Amino acid sequence: MSDLISSLKTLIETYGLGGWITQVFVVVLAVVVFNFVSAWVLARLQRKAERSEPVWDEAMIRAVKLPLNLLIWVVGIAFAAEIVHAATEAPLFEAVGPIRDALVIVLITWFLVRLVGETEASVIERRTRLGKEIDHTTVKAIAKLLRLSVVITGALVGLQTLGFSVSGVLAFGGIGGIAVGFAARDLLANFFGGLMVYLDRPFAVGDWIRSPDKDIEGTVEDIGWRLTRIRRFDKRPLYVPNAIFTSIAVENPSRMTHRRIYETIGIRYADIGAMDAIVRDVKAMLATHPEIDADQTLIVNFNAFNASSVDFFVYTFTRTTQWVKYHEVKHDVLLRIADIIAGHGAEIAFPTRTLHMPDGLKLAEAPQAAGLPQSE
């Protein structure tokens, strides 16, 4: 037994196991404890943040959870590796410092990207729950720009930390950017087209748009940096490169304030005496209709002598801009106009033809009417 103890002592003294192994064990144990404590603290903070009004604190706690957990492990393992390096002087552990620094930068960048995403989601969710209006397109555009800025900054800091010259990288990027610009003109055109859509905001996600220049019509579902996805009314997706929007006119019916009813209605020539009364009653009906905005242009006038009718036209605006409800209002208005016309003893005209016969012209009578025998 004494020989075994002596052998163990010799082994410990020879390889230094009693020092650095204990230190590594303590470091790993401290990492586990720190992770447990940080998770407990963050859980309590999150419960308090969920009851508070600002969105930043809750978003930050959700964003920091996983990166902080990994950061503690990275720092702890790197510290343990340095202990082993100091004890063993193995060349392999000389790379621990740069790897640790690079991983720390990556984790900080990841945390900031997650913070932007969590803040974006929290802002949209909170304002939607409170019933407040929010421009989803602007929020997403700002979030994308912030994420891009964070990633680029993190990459440059990481290169500088690893010993690369940032000025040299930027100079190379300037020269390479010219070549890339020629090779990817369409990609860059679509990128700047998307940027213009975000800045000018001719439409947003959820808007119904159409173009008189292109066969584009539908509801905007997503505005990306290269493509905009539009859902056509037959439910097929349409992917439009953003560069297209810099060279075409785009109509946005979703932003109209009213919808227009513009109809021409004809009555018979025989009813022209009732035209004035019909026009007057139709105008009075529209002025008092609950779904017609009488403060907008409202015109009802005798308009034309047509081939088979005398026409008056109706020009007015509905209060609603919803497509389905607009047609319900128009349906009701047209039926009321038909009732007014019928109430004055008139009729809505339809194409007819009157044949005038010259005086003295008689039609030949049928043989039966003349009392003549029928030919066999």
C-alpha positions as CSV (number, residue, x, y, z in Angstrom):
1,M,0.0,0.0,0.0
2,S,2.8,2.4,0.9
3,D,4.4,1.6,-2.5
4,L,1.2,2.6,-4.3
5,I,1.0,5.9,-2.4
6,S,4.6,6.6,-3.1
7,S,4.0,5.9,-6.8
8,L,1.0,8.3,-6.9
9,K,3.0,11.1,-5.2
10,T,5.8,10.6,-7.7
11,L,3.3,10.8,-10.6
12,I,1.7,14.0,-9.2
13,E,5.1,15.6,-8.6
14,T,6.3,14.6,-12.1
15,Y,3.3,15.8,-14.1
16,G,2.0,18.6,-11.8
17,L,-1.4,17.0,-11.7
18,G,-2.1,18.3,-8.2
19,G,-1.9,21.9,-9.4
20,W,-3.4,22.6,-12.8
21,I,-6.0,19.8,-12.8
22,T,-7.5,21.2,-9.7
23,Q,-7.5,24.6,-11.1
24,V,-9.2,23.4,-14.3
25,F,-11.8,21.6,-12.3
26,V,-12.5,24.8,-10.2
27,V,-12.8,26.8,-13.4
28,V,-15.3,24.4,-15.0
29,L,-17.3,24.3,-11.8
30,A,-17.3,28.1,-11.6
31,V,-18.6,28.2,-15.2
32,V,-21.5,25.8,-14.4
33,V,-22.4,27.9,-11.3
34,F,-22.2,31.2,-13.2
35,N,-24.5,29.8,-15.9
36,F,-27.0,28.6,-13.3
37,V,-26.9,32.0,-11.5
38,S,-27.2,34.0,-14.7
39,A,-30.2,31.9,-15.9
40,W,-31.9,32.4,-12.5
41,V,-31.3,36.1,-12.5
42,L,-32.5,36.5,-16.2
43,A,-35.7,34.5,-15.5
44,R,-36.6,36.8,-12.6
45,L,-35.8,39.9,-14.7
46,Q,-37.9,38.7,-17.6
47,R,-40.9,38.2,-15.3
48,K,-40.6,41.8,-14.2
49,A,-40.0,43.0,-17.7
50,E,-43.2,41.4,-19.0
51,R,-45.2,43.5,-16.6
52,S,-43.5,46.8,-17.6
53,E,-44.5,49.1,-20.4
54,P,-41.2,49.6,-22.3
55,V,-40.3,46.9,-24.9
56,W,-36.5,47.3,-24.8
57,D,-35.9,45.5,-21.5
58,E,-37.9,42.4,-22.4
59,A,-36.3,42.3,-25.8
60,M,-32.8,42.6,-24.3
61,I,-33.4,39.8,-21.8
62,R,-34.7,37.4,-24.5
63,A,-31.8,38.4,-26.8
64,V,-29.0,38.0,-24.2
65,K,-30.0,34.5,-22.8
66,L,-28.2,32.2,-25.2
67,P,-25.2,34.4,-26.2
68,L,-24.5,35.0,-22.5
69,N,-24.6,31.3,-21.8
70,L,-22.2,30.6,-24.6
71,L,-20.0,33.6,-23.6
72,I,-19.5,32.2,-20.1
73,W,-18.5,28.9,-21.5
74,V,-16.1,30.4,-24.0
75,V,-14.3,32.6,-21.4
76,G,-14.2,29.7,-18.9
77,I,-12.9,27.1,-21.3
78,A,-10.3,29.7,-22.6
79,F,-9.2,30.4,-19.1
80,A,-8.9,26.7,-18.4
81,A,-6.9,26.2,-21.6
82,E,-4.5,28.9,-20.5
83,I,-3.9,27.1,-17.2
84,V,-3.1,23.9,-19.1
85,H,-0.8,25.9,-21.4
86,A,1.1,27.4,-18.5
87,A,1.5,24.0,-16.9
88,T,2.4,21.9,-20.0
89,E,3.7,24.6,-22.4
90,A,2.1,22.8,-25.3
91,P,2.2,24.8,-28.6
92,L,-1.4,23.9,-29.4
93,F,-2.7,26.1,-26.7
94,E,-1.0,29.2,-28.1
95,A,-4.0,29.7,-30.4
96,V,-6.4,29.9,-27.5
97,G,-6.2,33.7,-27.1
98,P,-7.1,34.7,-30.7
99,I,-9.8,32.0,-30.9
100,R,-11.3,33.3,-27.7
101,D,-11.3,36.9,-28.9
102,A,-12.9,36.0,-32.2
103,L,-15.6,34.0,-30.5
104,V,-16.3,36.8,-28.1
105,I,-16.8,39.2,-31.0
106,V,-19.0,36.7,-32.8
107,L,-21.2,36.3,-29.7
108,I,-21.5,40.0,-29.1
109,T,-22.5,40.5,-32.8
110,W,-25.0,37.7,-32.5
111,F,-26.4,39.3,-29.3
112,L,-26.9,42.6,-31.1
113,V,-28.5,41.0,-34.1
114,R,-30.9,39.1,-31.8
115,L,-31.6,42.3,-29.9
116,V,-32.6,44.1,-33.1
117,G,-34.9,41.2,-34.1
118,E,-36.5,40.8,-30.6
119,T,-37.0,44.6,-30.4
120,E,-38.7,44.6,-33.9
121,A,-41.0,41.7,-32.9
122,S,-41.8,43.3,-29.5
123,V,-42.6,46.7,-31.0
124,I,-45.0,45.2,-33.6
125,E,-46.6,42.9,-31.1
126,R,-47.1,45.6,-28.4
127,R,-48.6,48.2,-30.7
128,T,-50.9,45.6,-32.4
129,R,-52.1,44.4,-29.0
130,L,-52.9,48.0,-28.0
131,G,-54.7,48.6,-31.2
132,K,-52.2,51.3,-32.4
133,E,-51.3,51.7,-36.1
134,I,-47.8,50.8,-37.1
135,D,-46.0,50.9,-40.4
136,H,-44.6,47.3,-40.7
137,T,-42.6,48.2,-43.8
138,T,-40.7,51.0,-42.0
139,V,-40.0,48.8,-38.9
140,K,-38.7,46.0,-41.0
141,A,-36.5,48.3,-43.1
142,I,-34.9,49.9,-40.0
143,A,-34.3,46.4,-38.5
144,K,-32.7,45.1,-41.7
145,L,-30.4,48.2,-41.9
146,L,-29.4,47.8,-38.2
147,R,-28.7,44.1,-38.6
148,L,-26.6,44.7,-41.7
149,S,-24.6,47.5,-39.9
150,V,-24.0,45.2,-36.9
151,V,-22.8,42.3,-39.0
152,I,-20.4,44.5,-41.1
153,T,-19.0,46.2,-38.0
154,G,-18.6,42.9,-36.2
155,A,-16.7,41.5,-39.3
156,L,-14.4,44.4,-39.4
157,V,-13.6,44.3,-35.7
158,G,-13.1,40.5,-35.9
159,L,-10.6,41.0,-38.8
160,Q,-8.7,43.7,-36.9
161,T,-8.6,41.4,-33.8
162,L,-7.2,38.6,-35.8
163,G,-4.4,40.8,-37.1
164,F,-5.7,41.8,-40.5
165,S,-5.4,45.4,-41.6
166,V,-8.9,46.9,-41.8
167,S,-7.6,49.7,-44.1
168,G,-6.2,47.1,-46.5
169,V,-9.4,45.2,-46.4
170,L,-11.4,48.3,-47.2
171,A,-9.0,49.3,-50.0
172,F,-9.3,45.8,-51.5
173,G,-13.1,46.1,-51.1
174,G,-13.1,49.3,-53.0
175,I,-11.2,47.8,-55.9
176,G,-13.2,44.6,-55.8
177,G,-16.4,46.6,-55.5
178,I,-15.9,47.9,-59.0
179,A,-15.5,44.4,-60.4
180,V,-18.5,43.2,-58.4
181,G,-20.5,46.2,-59.5
182,F,-20.0,45.3,-63.2
183,A,-20.7,41.6,-62.5
184,A,-23.7,42.1,-60.4
185,R,-25.4,45.2,-61.8
186,D,-28.9,43.6,-61.6
187,L,-28.3,42.6,-58.0
188,L,-27.2,46.1,-57.0
189,A,-30.1,47.7,-59.0
190,N,-32.6,45.5,-57.1
191,F,-30.9,46.3,-53.8
192,F,-31.1,50.1,-54.4
193,G,-34.6,49.6,-55.8
194,G,-35.6,48.0,-52.5
195,L,-33.9,50.8,-50.6
196,M,-36.0,53.4,-52.6
197,V,-39.2,51.4,-51.8
198,Y,-38.3,51.5,-48.1
199,L,-37.5,55.3,-48.2
200,D,-40.3,56.5,-50.5
201,R,-42.8,54.0,-49.2
202,P,-45.1,54.0,-52.3
203,F,-46.6,50.8,-50.8
204,A,-46.3,48.7,-47.7
205,V,-46.9,45.1,-46.8
206,G,-50.7,44.4,-47.0
207,D,-51.4,47.0,-49.6
208,W,-53.2,46.3,-52.9
209,I,-51.1,47.7,-55.7
210,R,-51.2,47.6,-59.5
211,S,-49.3,49.1,-62.4
212,P,-50.7,50.4,-65.7
213,D,-47.2,49.7,-67.3
214,K,-46.8,46.1,-66.3
215,D,-49.1,43.1,-65.6
216,I,-48.7,43.6,-61.9
217,E,-51.7,43.6,-59.5
218,G,-52.2,42.0,-56.1
219,T,-51.6,42.3,-52.4
220,V,-48.0,42.9,-51.2
221,E,-46.9,40.1,-48.9
222,D,-43.2,40.8,-48.4
223,I,-40.6,43.5,-49.5
224,G,-37.1,42.0,-49.6
225,W,-33.8,43.6,-50.6
226,R,-34.0,41.9,-54.0
227,L,-37.6,40.8,-54.6
228,T,-41.0,41.9,-53.6
229,R,-43.6,39.1,-53.3
230,I,-47.1,40.0,-54.5
231,R,-50.1,37.7,-54.1
232,R,-52.3,38.0,-57.1
233,F,-56.1,37.8,-56.7
234,D,-56.1,34.2,-58.1
235,K,-53.8,33.4,-55.1
236,R,-50.7,32.9,-57.3
237,P,-47.5,34.5,-55.9
238,L,-45.7,37.1,-58.2
239,Y,-42.0,37.8,-57.5
240,V,-41.1,41.2,-58.8
241,P,-37.4,42.5,-58.9
242,N,-37.2,45.7,-56.9
243,A,-35.4,47.5,-59.8
244,I,-38.7,47.3,-61.7
245,F,-40.4,49.8,-59.3
246,T,-37.9,52.5,-60.2
247,S,-39.1,52.6,-63.8
248,I,-42.8,52.0,-63.7
249,A,-45.9,53.8,-62.3
250,V,-47.5,52.1,-59.4
251,E,-51.1,52.7,-58.3
252,N,-52.0,52.0,-54.6
253,P,-55.8,51.6,-54.4
254,S,-55.4,50.7,-50.7
255,R,-54.6,54.3,-49.9
256,M,-57.7,55.8,-51.6
257,T,-59.9,57.9,-49.3
258,H,-63.2,57.0,-51.1
259,R,-64.5,54.8,-53.9
260,R,-66.4,56.3,-56.9
261,I,-69.7,55.4,-58.4
262,Y,-69.9,56.6,-61.9
263,E,-72.9,55.2,-63.9
264,T,-74.8,56.3,-67.0
265,I,-78.5,55.4,-66.9
266,G,-81.0,55.8,-69.8
267,I,-84.8,56.1,-69.8
268,R,-87.1,55.9,-72.8
269,Y,-87.7,58.9,-75.1
270,A,-91.4,58.7,-74.1
271,D,-90.4,59.4,-70.5
272,I,-88.3,62.5,-71.1
273,G,-91.0,64.6,-69.4
274,A,-90.1,62.9,-66.1
275,M,-86.4,63.4,-66.5
276,D,-86.1,66.5,-64.3
277,A,-88.1,64.9,-61.5
278,I,-86.1,61.7,-61.6
279,V,-82.8,63.5,-61.6
280,R,-83.9,65.6,-58.6
281,D,-85.1,62.6,-56.6
282,V,-82.0,60.6,-57.3
283,K,-79.8,63.5,-56.2
284,A,-81.8,63.8,-53.0
285,M,-81.6,60.1,-52.3
286,L,-77.8,60.1,-52.7
287,A,-77.4,63.2,-50.5
288,T,-79.2,61.4,-47.6
289,H,-77.7,57.9,-48.2
290,P,-75.7,56.8,-45.1
291,E,-73.0,55.2,-47.2
292,I,-72.5,58.1,-49.6
293,D,-70.2,61.0,-48.7
294,A,-72.2,64.1,-49.6
295,D,-69.2,66.3,-48.8
296,Q,-67.5,65.0,-51.9
297,T,-68.4,65.7,-55.5
298,L,-72.0,64.7,-56.1
299,I,-73.5,65.1,-59.6
300,V,-76.7,63.8,-61.1
301,N,-77.6,65.4,-64.4
302,F,-79.3,64.8,-67.8
303,N,-76.4,64.0,-70.0
304,A,-77.2,62.9,-73.6
305,F,-79.7,62.0,-76.2
306,N,-78.7,58.5,-77.1
307,A,-79.8,56.2,-79.9
308,S,-82.4,54.4,-77.9
309,S,-82.6,56.4,-74.7
310,V,-82.2,59.8,-73.0
311,D,-79.4,59.4,-70.5
312,F,-78.5,60.9,-67.1
313,F,-75.3,60.1,-65.2
314,V,-74.6,59.6,-61.5
315,Y,-71.2,60.7,-60.1
316,T,-70.6,60.2,-56.4
317,F,-68.3,58.7,-53.8
318,T,-68.9,56.1,-51.1
319,R,-67.5,56.4,-47.6
320,T,-66.0,52.9,-47.6
321,T,-62.9,51.9,-49.5
322,Q,-63.4,48.2,-49.0
323,W,-63.9,46.4,-52.3
324,V,-66.7,44.0,-51.1
325,K,-68.6,46.7,-49.1
326,Y,-68.3,49.2,-52.0
327,H,-70.1,46.8,-54.3
328,E,-72.8,46.3,-51.7
329,V,-73.4,50.0,-51.5
330,K,-73.4,50.3,-55.3
331,H,-75.9,47.5,-55.5
332,D,-78.2,49.3,-53.1
333,V,-77.8,52.7,-54.9
334,L,-78.7,51.2,-58.3
335,L,-81.8,49.5,-57.0
336,R,-83.0,52.7,-55.4
337,I,-82.5,54.5,-58.7
338,A,-84.5,51.8,-60.4
339,D,-87.3,52.3,-57.8
340,I,-87.3,56.1,-58.4
341,I,-87.6,55.7,-62.1
342,A,-90.5,53.2,-61.7
343,G,-92.1,55.5,-59.2
344,H,-92.4,58.3,-61.8
345,G,-94.0,55.9,-64.3
346,A,-90.9,55.7,-66.5
347,E,-88.9,52.8,-67.6
348,I,-85.2,52.1,-68.1
349,A,-84.5,52.0,-71.8
350,F,-83.0,49.2,-73.7
351,P,-82.1,49.1,-77.4
352,T,-85.2,49.3,-79.6
353,R,-86.0,50.1,-83.2
354,T,-89.2,51.9,-84.6
355,L,-90.1,51.3,-88.2
356,H,-92.1,54.2,-89.8
357,M,-94.2,53.1,-92.8
358,P,-95.0,55.6,-95.7
359,D,-98.7,56.8,-95.9
360,G,-100.9,54.7,-98.3
361,L,-98.7,51.6,-98.0
362,K,-100.8,48.5,-97.2
363,L,-99.7,45.0,-96.4
364,A,-101.2,42.2,-98.5
365,E,-103.9,40.3,-96.7
366,A,-103.5,36.6,-96.0
367,P,-105.7,34.4,-98.3
368,Q,-107.9,33.3,-95.3
369,A,-108.6,36.9,-94.4
370,A,-109.7,37.8,-98.0
371,G,-112.0,34.8,-98.3
372,L,-110.0,33.2,-101.1
373,P,-109.3,29.5,-101.3
374,Q,-105.9,28.4,-100.2
375,S,-103.7,26.9,-102.9
376,E,-102.7,23.4,-102.5
